[in-house]
Amino acid sequence: MAECTACGAAFKPRSNGGKPQKFCSAKCRKRTAQHAWMDRNRPMRATTCVECSGPVVQSMATGRPRRFCSDKCKARASNRRQNRRRQAVAKPDERLCLHCGKPFVPKRRDSHYCYEGYCAQAAYHLRKASGEPRRMAERPVRCGECGKEFTAKHPSARWCSRLCASRHHHRDASRRRTATLSLATPYTDREIFERDGWRCQLATCLAPSRRIDPALSRRHQWGATIDHIVPLSAGGADVPANVVTAHNRCNRSKGARAANAQLRLI
């Protein structure tokens, strides 16, 4: 009895001579030959390990790019991230309570009342009795996603709507998943738009004019979007030197192709 190299089933090989029989049936033989052909002709993606900067070779058909070359590098990065979380966080500076005037160390950066004597509740009842609405000081803030100016009611407000916040977080998560995270440089889309003068930088621009209206939404076909000169899927870095301004329609028509020869000289 022999064991099939494809499915592992036991079979009785033929006894008429010739080469040793490796497969139990013609189906297993054809399946193995097909898989070998696919492995030889499958396009590969060469990236860099985030931890050790070693080469990472991965098939293009296996999903998003791998960030680590081995489980050892992945565990090392995970352990370092957990150690950073265990480090002591610097406490806020001591401040005076707005109700009783006593000094206290806040547990949160937006705390204005001490935790002794229920100063927060007492201040709330005083404001309620005087007719003052219970709200924080409003201030004008420019949205970090679309650039629209809005009235912020919270000290940490950065976006004008949930849609802008969702777009920012999804794009940031997509950039973190790339294998070139170690080369990434923080930047905002509006900085790139202003750097390029709100003009489409692709040579194959489909719009009648390269000018981009800042008031248009990013979902509009002529709205402003960020395009990578060397795509992230091809190993490009997420740095300001590798991104340009482009129309939404021009960006989608270009796809994931490199645009080094298509850039218009400024």
Helices and strands as residue ranges (DSSP letters): E 2-3, E 10-11, H 26-41, E 44-48, E 55-59, H 71-86, E 95-96, E 103-104, H 119-130, E 139-142, E 149-152, H 162-176, G 181-183, H 189-195, E 224-228, G 232-234, G 240-242, E 243-247, H 248-254
